Amino acid sequence: MNCNEDNQQESDRFFKEFNDQLQKETNETGIFLPAMIKNRTTLKPTFKDAIPQIIASCIIHCIVIQGGINMAYSTVLNNGLQKAEGKLRISKDQESWIASLVTISLPIGSLLTGPLMDKFGRKSICLLTCIPASISWILILLSNSISTIYAGRVIAGASAGLSTVGILITCCLAVWLRWDTMAAVFLVLNCCVFLALFIVPESPYWLMCFSNGMLNENSTGRAEKSLKWLNRREIIYEQEYARIKEISSTRVMNAESSKTLLQSINLFYKELMLPTVYKPMCILFFLLLLQQLSGAYVVIFYAISVFKEIGGTFGAGLDAYGALVMLGVIRFIMSILTAYFSKRYGRRVLCISSGLGMTFSMFFSAMYMYLTSSCDENGTVKQTMANQKWLLLVIVLFYVCTSSLGFVVIPWTLIGELLPISVRGTGSGLMVSLAYIMMFGVIKSYPYAIEGMGGQGIFFFFSFTSLLGTSFVYFFLPETLGRTFTEIEQYFTTNRKTRSC
């Protein structure tokens, strides 16, 4: 108790000195203006100034690659185990578990990551996520039973995010390497990321605002050191330090009003009754549900199986693995284009365009498969169509292209845009968790659906669901591009029937 009291007294003393200094550095209009930059013009950082931050960001984002690897590795692992001998040879049920288990633990990671990062720091949690990822690859690499592979997939999901880069890497490696060799490569990659993270400093914002729940000389000193690493030019460092100092002072002054976990949960349920909360949450829920039912993620998790279902070989030496590489390249390129188009044309336009493309591509794919399974009296239709398997591959890859343009990406973005600030933390975690639970259900049930409905049946279903999703976006989803969070909240407080904010 004495130690805690001493720490609290030290923190209170530092707060008083900090706020006194803050008052001295406030100009006549009441606007915060630190003394160190009062007489200087704010400079815009150059590319050279940003190089340390770019390096740090690239290292940090290497962690996210793990998510894409987990998704695309499902189809490689299942295809390899189907050819295996002995205990590792899998059944249809085991195939569905291997593909889907990686998603069942994702909700846990989604709910815990935010609070853990606030408590222990951004860098510490990034380092921590590399440990279960490495364990998962070791389990898969050394597995001598299906249960061990199950465990590896569950642990992998708890440490992952989502990334098209990881999908691309996995698709390319699958052409040359066995599933177990790929596991070894990914283990080495994860260890390299873990070591590289030690180069990156802790977030200066976290050190000033969250570290140990208080602001003191130690956290301020560490924040200064981190900022100097990220901003090598003195004047840029001073500007950033002043900005973070202002933000942290507001957090310090509001620290006493912070609520307990139980109070926060009660407040969330009360706010859930407000139209600004339950309306966007309902929109997000149905949008994420239709996203999963449209089959966009099924094609990634079961890519090789899907390509074998539509023919397996497509001429010119192109097989399912070659098509897998094409899928990875398309997903990667479209993720870059989507970032540009969403800023230029808006979320609604992209989702509607994406949904229509998915609808027509799945419909034509299903019709093709239906026609090849039926023929006239002479069998000419079946023979002619069956020799054009490359055309079906083009249509399916067009589906991948259009799904990546909007329906795979935009719903995740909208979680952070539609929810009001007051519930964004809790609400975002809840919506992401629900999305991953729905993903688990769809991925787990796909092998049974394809057996019961056939290839054309499941493609017709994906086409219908994509059309349903497009209609839902048109009638219910407001446009968020160019709108403030306040304007978006005001949209949900009215009973208007317009479809833009």
C-alpha positions as CSV (number, residue, x, y, z in Angstrom):
1,M,0.0,0.0,0.0
2,N,2.8,2.4,0.9
3,C,4.4,1.8,-2.5
4,N,1.1,2.4,-4.3
5,E,0.6,5.6,-2.3
6,D,4.1,6.9,-3.1
7,N,3.4,6.2,-6.8
8,Q,0.1,8.0,-6.7
9,Q,1.7,11.0,-4.9
10,E,4.4,11.1,-7.5
11,S,1.8,10.9,-10.3
12,D,-0.3,13.7,-8.7
13,R,2.7,15.9,-8.3
14,F,3.7,15.4,-11.9
15,F,0.1,16.1,-13.1
16,K,0.2,19.4,-11.2
17,E,3.5,20.4,-12.7
18,F,2.3,19.3,-16.1
19,N,-0.9,21.2,-16.0
20,D,0.9,24.4,-14.7
21,Q,3.3,24.1,-17.7
22,L,0.3,23.6,-20.0
23,Q,-1.3,26.8,-18.7
24,K,1.9,28.8,-19.4
25,E,2.0,27.4,-22.9
26,T,-1.5,28.5,-23.8
27,N,-1.9,31.7,-25.8
28,E,-4.4,34.5,-25.2
29,T,-7.1,32.9,-27.3
30,G,-7.0,29.7,-25.2
31,I,-5.3,27.7,-27.9
32,F,-2.6,25.4,-26.8
33,L,0.8,26.5,-28.2
34,P,4.0,25.0,-26.7
35,A,6.8,27.4,-26.0
36,M,9.3,25.4,-28.0
37,I,7.4,26.1,-31.2
38,K,5.6,29.4,-30.5
39,N,7.8,31.4,-32.8
40,R,8.2,28.7,-35.5
41,T,6.1,27.9,-38.5
42,T,4.7,24.4,-38.5
43,L,6.6,22.4,-41.0
44,K,5.2,19.6,-43.2
45,P,7.4,16.5,-42.9
46,T,9.2,15.5,-46.0
47,F,9.5,11.9,-47.3
48,K,13.0,11.7,-45.8
49,D,11.5,12.7,-42.4
50,A,9.0,9.8,-42.7
51,I,11.5,7.1,-43.5
52,P,11.9,5.8,-39.9
53,Q,8.1,5.8,-39.5
54,I,7.7,3.9,-42.8
55,I,10.3,1.3,-41.7
56,A,8.5,0.9,-38.4
57,S,5.1,0.6,-40.1
58,C,6.3,-2.0,-42.5
59,I,7.8,-4.2,-39.8
60,I,4.6,-3.9,-37.7
61,H,2.3,-4.7,-40.7
62,C,4.3,-7.9,-41.4
63,I,2.3,-9.4,-38.5
64,V,-0.9,-8.9,-40.4
65,I,0.4,-11.1,-43.2
66,Q,-0.1,-14.1,-40.9
67,G,-3.9,-13.7,-41.3
68,G,-3.8,-14.0,-45.1
69,I,-1.4,-16.9,-44.8
70,N,-3.8,-18.7,-42.5
71,M,-6.7,-18.3,-44.9
72,A,-5.0,-19.4,-48.1
73,Y,-3.0,-22.1,-46.4
74,S,-6.3,-24.0,-45.6
75,T,-6.7,-25.1,-49.2
76,V,-3.0,-26.1,-49.5
77,L,-3.1,-28.1,-46.3
78,N,-6.3,-29.9,-47.1
79,N,-5.2,-30.8,-50.6
80,G,-1.9,-32.1,-49.2
81,L,-3.6,-34.2,-46.5
82,Q,-6.1,-35.7,-48.9
83,K,-3.1,-37.3,-50.6
84,A,-1.4,-38.3,-47.4
85,E,-1.1,-41.9,-46.1
86,G,-1.9,-43.3,-42.7
87,K,-3.2,-41.2,-39.8
88,L,-2.8,-37.9,-41.6
89,R,-5.2,-38.8,-44.4
90,I,-8.4,-36.8,-43.8
91,S,-12.1,-37.2,-44.3
92,K,-14.6,-34.7,-45.5
93,D,-15.5,-33.8,-42.0
94,Q,-11.9,-33.3,-40.9
95,E,-11.3,-31.2,-44.0
96,S,-14.1,-28.8,-43.0
97,W,-12.6,-28.6,-39.4
98,I,-9.1,-27.8,-40.7
99,A,-10.4,-25.0,-42.9
100,S,-12.8,-23.5,-40.3
101,L,-11.0,-23.8,-37.0
102,V,-8.7,-20.9,-37.8
103,T,-11.7,-18.6,-37.7
104,I,-13.3,-19.8,-34.5
105,S,-10.5,-18.4,-32.3
106,L,-10.4,-15.1,-34.2
107,P,-13.3,-13.5,-32.1
108,I,-11.2,-14.1,-29.0
109,G,-8.3,-12.2,-30.4
110,S,-10.6,-9.5,-31.7
111,L,-12.1,-8.8,-28.3
112,L,-8.9,-9.0,-26.3
113,T,-6.4,-7.2,-28.5
114,G,-7.7,-3.6,-27.9
115,P,-7.8,-3.8,-24.1
116,L,-4.4,-5.7,-24.0
117,M,-2.8,-3.1,-26.2
118,D,-4.1,-0.3,-23.9
119,K,-2.8,-2.1,-20.9
120,F,0.6,-3.4,-22.0
121,G,1.5,-1.4,-25.0
122,R,1.3,-1.8,-28.8
123,K,4.8,-3.2,-29.3
124,S,4.5,-5.7,-26.4
125,I,1.3,-7.2,-27.8
126,C,2.7,-7.3,-31.4
127,L,5.7,-9.3,-30.0
128,L,3.2,-11.5,-28.0
129,T,1.2,-12.4,-31.1
130,C,4.3,-13.8,-32.8
131,I,4.6,-16.5,-30.1
132,P,1.3,-18.4,-30.7
133,A,1.8,-18.0,-34.5
134,S,5.2,-19.7,-34.2
135,I,3.7,-22.4,-31.9
136,S,0.9,-23.1,-34.5
137,W,3.4,-23.6,-37.3
138,I,5.6,-25.9,-35.1
139,L,2.5,-28.0,-34.3
140,I,1.6,-28.3,-38.0
141,L,5.2,-29.0,-39.1
142,L,5.7,-31.7,-36.5
143,S,2.2,-33.1,-36.5
144,N,1.7,-36.9,-36.4
145,S,-2.1,-36.7,-35.9
146,I,-5.1,-34.7,-37.1
147,S,-5.7,-33.4,-33.5
148,T,-2.3,-31.7,-33.5
149,I,-3.2,-30.0,-36.8
150,Y,-6.5,-28.9,-35.2
151,A,-4.6,-27.3,-32.3
152,G,-2.2,-25.5,-34.6
153,R,-5.1,-24.0,-36.6
154,V,-6.9,-22.8,-33.5
155,I,-3.8,-21.2,-32.1
156,A,-3.0,-19.6,-35.5
157,G,-6.4,-18.0,-35.6
158,A,-5.9,-16.3,-32.2
159,S,-2.8,-14.5,-33.4
160,A,-4.0,-13.4,-36.9
161,G,-5.4,-10.5,-38.8
162,L,-6.3,-10.4,-42.5
163,S,-4.1,-9.6,-45.4
164,T,-4.0,-10.0,-49.2
165,V,-0.2,-10.1,-49.0
166,G,-0.3,-13.3,-47.0
167,I,-2.8,-14.8,-49.5
168,L,-0.5,-13.9,-52.4
169,I,2.6,-15.4,-50.7
170,T,0.8,-18.6,-49.8
171,C,-0.6,-19.0,-53.3
172,C,2.8,-18.6,-55.0
173,L,4.6,-20.9,-52.6
174,A,2.0,-23.6,-53.1
175,V,3.2,-24.1,-56.7
176,W,6.6,-25.3,-55.6
177,L,6.4,-26.5,-52.0
178,R,4.7,-29.2,-50.0
179,W,2.3,-28.2,-47.2
180,D,4.8,-29.2,-44.5
181,T,7.7,-27.4,-46.2
182,M,5.5,-24.3,-46.4
183,A,4.8,-24.5,-42.7
184,A,8.6,-24.4,-42.0
185,V,8.9,-21.4,-44.3
186,F,6.1,-19.6,-42.5
187,L,7.7,-20.5,-39.1
188,V,11.0,-18.9,-40.2
189,L,9.1,-15.8,-41.5
190,N,7.3,-15.4,-38.2
191,C,10.6,-15.6,-36.3
192,C,12.1,-13.0,-38.5
193,V,9.2,-10.7,-37.9
194,F,9.5,-11.3,-34.1
195,L,13.2,-10.3,-34.2
196,A,12.6,-7.3,-36.4
197,L,10.0,-5.9,-33.9
198,F,12.7,-5.3,-31.4
199,I,14.0,-2.5,-33.7
200,V,10.7,-0.7,-33.5
201,P,10.1,1.7,-30.6
202,E,7.0,1.6,-28.5
203,S,4.1,3.9,-29.5
204,P,4.9,7.4,-28.1
205,Y,1.1,8.0,-27.9
206,W,0.6,4.9,-25.7
207,L,3.6,5.9,-23.5
208,M,2.1,9.4,-22.9
209,C,-1.6,8.4,-22.5
210,F,-1.8,4.8,-21.3
211,S,1.5,3.6,-19.8
212,N,0.8,2.2,-16.2
213,G,-2.4,4.2,-16.1
214,M,-0.5,7.4,-15.2
215,L,1.8,10.1,-16.7
216,N,5.2,10.4,-15.0
217,E,8.8,11.2,-15.7
218,N,9.6,7.7,-16.8
219,S,6.8,7.4,-19.4
220,T,7.5,10.9,-20.7
221,G,11.2,10.1,-21.0
222,R,10.4,6.9,-22.9
223,A,7.9,8.8,-25.1
224,E,10.6,11.4,-26.0
225,K,13.1,8.7,-26.9
226,S,10.5,7.0,-29.1
227,L,9.6,10.2,-30.8
228,K,13.2,11.1,-31.5
229,W,13.7,7.7,-33.1
230,L,10.6,8.2,-35.3
231,N,11.3,11.9,-36.0
232,R,15.0,12.5,-36.6
233,R,14.7,16.2,-37.4
234,E,14.5,18.3,-34.3
235,I,11.7,20.7,-35.3
236,I,9.5,17.9,-36.5
237,Y,10.1,16.1,-33.2
238,E,9.1,19.2,-31.3
239,Q,5.9,19.6,-33.2
240,E,4.9,15.9,-32.7
241,Y,5.8,16.1,-29.0
242,A,3.7,19.2,-28.5
243,R,0.7,17.5,-30.3
244,I,0.9,14.3,-28.2
245,K,1.5,16.3,-25.1
246,E,-1.8,18.2,-25.7
247,I,-3.7,15.0,-26.3
248,S,-2.3,13.3,-23.2
249,S,-3.1,16.3,-21.0
250,T,-6.7,16.0,-22.0
251,R,-6.6,12.3,-21.1
252,V,-4.9,13.0,-17.8
253,M,-7.5,15.6,-16.8
254,N,-10.3,13.1,-17.7
255,A,-8.6,10.2,-16.0
256,E,-10.7,10.5,-12.8
257,S,-13.9,10.2,-14.7
258,S,-13.0,6.8,-16.3
259,K,-15.4,4.0,-15.6
260,T,-15.0,0.4,-14.4
261,L,-15.5,-2.5,-16.8
262,L,-19.0,-3.2,-15.4
263,Q,-20.1,0.4,-15.7
264,S,-18.8,0.5,-19.3
265,I,-20.8,-2.6,-20.2
266,N,-24.0,-1.2,-18.6
267,L,-23.5,2.0,-20.4
268,F,-23.0,0.1,-23.7
269,Y,-26.3,-1.7,-23.2
270,K,-28.1,1.6,-22.5
271,E,-26.7,3.2,-25.6
272,L,-27.6,0.1,-27.6
273,M,-31.2,1.3,-27.3
274,L,-30.4,4.6,-29.2
275,P,-31.1,4.7,-32.9
276,T,-27.6,6.0,-33.5
277,V,-26.3,2.7,-32.2
278,Y,-28.8,-0.1,-33.0
279,K,-29.5,1.0,-36.5
280,P,-25.9,0.9,-37.8
281,M,-25.3,-2.3,-35.8
282,C,-28.2,-3.9,-37.5
283,I,-27.0,-2.7,-40.9
284,L,-23.5,-4.0,-40.2
285,F,-24.8,-7.4,-39.0
286,F,-26.8,-8.1,-42.1
287,L,-24.1,-6.8,-44.4
288,L,-21.5,-9.0,-42.8
289,L,-23.9,-12.0,-42.9
290,L,-24.6,-11.5,-46.6
291,Q,-20.8,-11.0,-47.1
292,Q,-20.1,-14.5,-45.7
293,L,-23.1,-16.2,-47.5
294,S,-22.0,-14.8,-50.8
295,G,-19.1,-17.2,-50.8
296,A,-16.3,-14.6,-51.1
297,Y,-14.2,-16.3,-48.3
298,V,-15.2,-19.8,-49.3
299,V,-13.3,-19.4,-52.6
300,I,-10.2,-18.4,-50.7
301,F,-10.4,-21.1,-48.0
302,Y,-11.2,-23.9,-50.5
303,A,-9.6,-22.4,-53.6
304,I,-8.0,-25.7,-54.9
305,S,-11.2,-27.6,-54.3
306,V,-13.2,-25.0,-56.1
307,F,-10.8,-25.0,-59.1
308,K,-11.0,-28.8,-59.2
309,E,-14.8,-28.6,-59.1
310,I,-14.8,-26.5,-62.2
311,G,-12.4,-28.6,-64.2
312,G,-9.0,-28.8,-62.6
313,T,-7.1,-28.3,-65.8
314,F,-7.7,-25.4,-68.1
315,G,-5.4,-25.8,-71.0
316,A,-1.9,-24.5,-71.8
317,G,-0.5,-26.4,-68.8
318,L,-2.6,-24.4,-66.3
319,D,-3.9,-26.5,-63.4
320,A,-5.5,-25.7,-60.0
321,Y,-2.2,-24.5,-58.5
322,G,-1.6,-22.1,-61.4
323,A,-5.1,-20.8,-60.9
324,L,-4.4,-20.4,-57.2
325,V,-1.5,-18.1,-58.0
326,M,-3.7,-16.1,-60.3
327,L,-6.2,-15.8,-57.5
328,G,-3.6,-14.4,-55.1
329,V,-2.3,-11.9,-57.7
330,I,-5.8,-10.7,-58.4
331,R,-6.6,-10.3,-54.7
332,F,-3.4,-8.3,-54.1
333,I,-3.9,-6.0,-57.0
334,M,-7.6,-5.4,-56.3
335,S,-6.9,-4.5,-52.6
336,I,-4.7,-1.7,-53.9
337,L,-7.2,-0.5,-56.4
338,T,-10.1,-0.7,-53.9
339,A,-8.2,1.7,-51.5
340,Y,-8.1,4.2,-54.4
341,F,-11.6,3.7,-55.7
342,S,-13.3,3.9,-52.3
343,K,-11.8,7.3,-51.7
344,R,-12.9,8.5,-55.2
345,Y,-16.3,6.9,-55.7
346,G,-17.5,6.0,-52.2
347,R,-18.4,2.8,-50.3
348,R,-22.0,2.4,-51.7
349,V,-20.9,2.6,-55.4
350,L,-18.1,0.0,-54.8
351,C,-20.4,-2.4,-52.9
352,I,-23.1,-2.2,-55.5
353,S,-20.7,-2.7,-58.4
354,S,-19.0,-5.5,-56.5
355,G,-22.3,-7.2,-55.7
356,L,-23.5,-7.0,-59.3
357,G,-20.3,-8.4,-60.6
358,M,-20.4,-11.3,-58.1
359,T,-24.1,-12.0,-58.9
360,F,-23.6,-12.3,-62.7
361,S,-20.3,-14.2,-62.5
362,M,-21.7,-16.8,-60.1
363,F,-24.9,-17.1,-62.2
364,F,-23.0,-17.6,-65.4
365,S,-20.6,-20.1,-63.7
366,A,-23.6,-22.1,-62.4
367,M,-25.3,-22.0,-65.8
368,Y,-22.1,-23.3,-67.4
369,M,-21.9,-26.2,-65.0
370,Y,-25.6,-26.9,-65.5
371,L,-25.2,-27.0,-69.2
372,T,-22.1,-29.3,-69.0
373,S,-24.1,-31.7,-66.9
374,S,-26.9,-31.9,-69.4
375,C,-27.0,-32.3,-73.2
376,D,-29.2,-32.8,-76.2
377,E,-29.8,-36.1,-77.9
378,N,-26.5,-36.1,-79.7
379,G,-24.5,-34.9,-76.7
380,T,-23.1,-31.9,-78.6
381,V,-23.8,-29.3,-75.9
382,K,-22.0,-31.2,-73.3
383,Q,-18.9,-31.9,-75.4
384,T,-18.6,-28.4,-76.8
385,M,-19.0,-26.7,-73.4
386,A,-16.8,-29.2,-71.5
387,N,-13.9,-28.3,-73.8
388,Q,-14.1,-24.6,-72.8
389,K,-13.1,-25.0,-69.1
390,W,-10.8,-22.0,-69.4
391,L,-13.9,-19.8,-69.9
392,L,-15.3,-21.0,-66.6
393,L,-12.0,-20.3,-64.9
394,V,-12.1,-16.7,-66.3
395,I,-15.6,-16.2,-64.9
396,V,-14.7,-17.5,-61.4
397,L,-11.6,-15.3,-61.3
398,F,-13.8,-12.4,-62.4
399,Y,-15.9,-13.2,-59.3
400,V,-12.8,-13.1,-57.2
401,C,-11.9,-9.8,-58.8
402,T,-15.3,-8.1,-58.2
403,S,-15.6,-9.5,-54.7
404,S,-12.3,-8.0,-53.8
405,L,-13.5,-4.6,-55.2
406,G,-16.1,-4.2,-52.4
407,F,-17.8,-7.0,-50.6
408,V,-14.7,-8.5,-49.1
409,V,-13.2,-5.2,-47.9
410,I,-15.8,-2.5,-47.5
411,P,-18.0,-4.1,-44.7
412,W,-14.9,-4.2,-42.4
413,T,-14.2,-0.5,-43.1
414,L,-17.7,0.5,-42.4
415,I,-17.5,-0.9,-38.8
416,G,-15.2,2.0,-37.9
417,E,-17.3,4.5,-39.8
418,L,-20.9,3.8,-39.0
419,L,-20.6,3.2,-35.2
420,P,-20.6,6.3,-33.0
421,I,-17.5,7.2,-31.1
422,S,-19.1,6.4,-27.7
423,V,-19.5,2.7,-28.5
424,R,-16.9,2.3,-31.3
425,G,-14.5,0.3,-29.2
426,T,-16.9,-2.2,-27.7
427,G,-19.2,-2.2,-30.8
428,S,-16.4,-2.9,-33.2
429,G,-15.1,-5.8,-31.2
430,L,-18.6,-7.2,-31.0
431,M,-19.3,-6.9,-34.8
432,V,-15.9,-8.3,-35.8
433,S,-16.4,-11.3,-33.4
434,L,-19.9,-12.0,-34.9
435,A,-18.4,-11.8,-38.4
436,Y,-15.8,-14.4,-37.6
437,I,-18.4,-16.7,-36.0
438,M,-20.5,-16.4,-39.2
439,M,-17.3,-17.1,-41.2
440,F,-16.7,-20.2,-39.2
441,G,-20.2,-21.5,-39.8
442,V,-20.0,-20.9,-43.6
443,I,-16.5,-22.4,-44.0
444,K,-17.4,-25.4,-41.8
445,S,-20.6,-26.2,-43.8
446,Y,-19.3,-25.7,-47.3
447,P,-18.1,-29.4,-47.9
448,Y,-21.6,-30.6,-46.9
449,A,-23.3,-28.0,-49.0
450,I,-21.3,-28.8,-52.1
451,E,-22.1,-32.5,-51.6
452,G,-25.8,-31.9,-51.2
453,M,-26.3,-29.1,-53.8
454,G,-23.6,-29.8,-56.3
455,G,-21.3,-27.3,-57.9
456,Q,-24.0,-25.5,-59.9
457,G,-26.4,-25.5,-56.9
458,I,-23.9,-23.8,-54.6
459,F,-22.9,-21.3,-57.3
460,F,-26.6,-20.4,-57.9
461,F,-26.9,-19.9,-54.1
462,F,-23.8,-17.5,-54.1
463,S,-25.3,-15.6,-57.0
464,F,-28.7,-15.2,-55.2
465,T,-27.0,-14.1,-52.0
466,S,-24.8,-11.6,-53.8
467,L,-27.9,-10.1,-55.4
468,L,-29.6,-9.9,-52.0
469,G,-26.5,-8.2,-50.6
470,T,-26.5,-5.7,-53.5
471,S,-30.2,-4.9,-52.9
472,F,-29.5,-4.5,-49.1
473,V,-26.7,-2.0,-49.8
474,Y,-28.9,0.0,-52.2
475,F,-31.8,0.3,-49.9
476,F,-30.2,0.5,-46.4
477,L,-26.5,1.5,-46.5
478,P,-25.8,5.2,-46.3
479,E,-22.8,6.7,-48.0
480,T,-20.0,7.7,-45.6
481,L,-17.4,9.2,-48.0
482,G,-16.9,12.9,-47.3
483,R,-19.2,12.9,-44.2
484,T,-18.2,13.6,-40.6
485,F,-19.0,11.2,-37.8
486,T,-21.5,13.8,-36.5
487,E,-23.3,13.8,-39.9
488,I,-23.4,10.0,-40.0
489,E,-24.9,9.9,-36.5
490,Q,-27.5,12.5,-37.4
491,Y,-28.5,10.3,-40.4
492,F,-29.5,7.5,-38.0
493,T,-31.5,9.8,-35.7
494,T,-34.0,10.7,-38.5
495,N,-36.6,8.6,-40.2
496,R,-35.6,9.8,-43.7
497,K,-35.6,7.2,-46.5
498,T,-32.8,8.7,-48.5
499,R,-29.8,6.5,-49.1
500,S,-27.0,9.0,-48.6
501,C,-25.9,10.8,-45.5
